[in-house]
C-alpha cells in the first residue's frame, strides 16, 4: 500500500479561509471559529500519520473540523439544563414510603418574556426574509434554517460553493440591516 504524504506547510494558505467560512456559518462567533480552525490544524498535525489518502486533504480536514464543532456544542450544551435534583422520602401510611424526585428551578430556563421576545424575533426574521431576493432567501433558508449540506444546495440550485457563500453573506448583510430597522 503506497504511503500518502500530506503537506501541512501549505494548510494555512490553502484551507484556512475555507475552513473558517465553514465554521463561522455554524458557530456565528469569529473568535470561536478561529479557535476551532486552529484546533483542527493541530489535530491534523497530530494525526497526519493516520491519513490514508482516501479523500483529499481538505475533505480530511473538514471531517476533523466537523468533530471539533460537534465537541464545541456538546461542551456548551453539557452546561445547560443541569438542574439540581433533590430526593425526599415521603410516607403516606405507616407501611409504605416513596422516594420523590423534586426538580429545583433552573435559572437557565427561559421565562415568558424571553419566549415572547424569541417569537417576536422569529417573526421579524421571517418578515425580513420575505424582503430578500428569492434566490438569497431560498439559499439562506436551506443553509441556515434547514441545515442542508453545501453540496446538496449547490446541486439543487446549480450554483458553485463560492457563489453560495457570496449569496449567504449578502443575505446576512441584508437581514442584519432589515432587523436593525424593524426589530426593537
Secondary structure by P-SEA (a helix, b strand, c coil): cbbbbbcccccccccaaaaaaaaaaacccaaaaaaaaaaaaaaaaaacccccccccaaaaaaaaaaaaaaaaaaaaaaaccccbbbbbbbbccccbbbbbbbbccccccccaaaaaaaaaaaaaaaaaaaaccaaaaaaaaacccccccaaaaaaaacccaaaaaaaaaaaaaaaaaaaaaccc
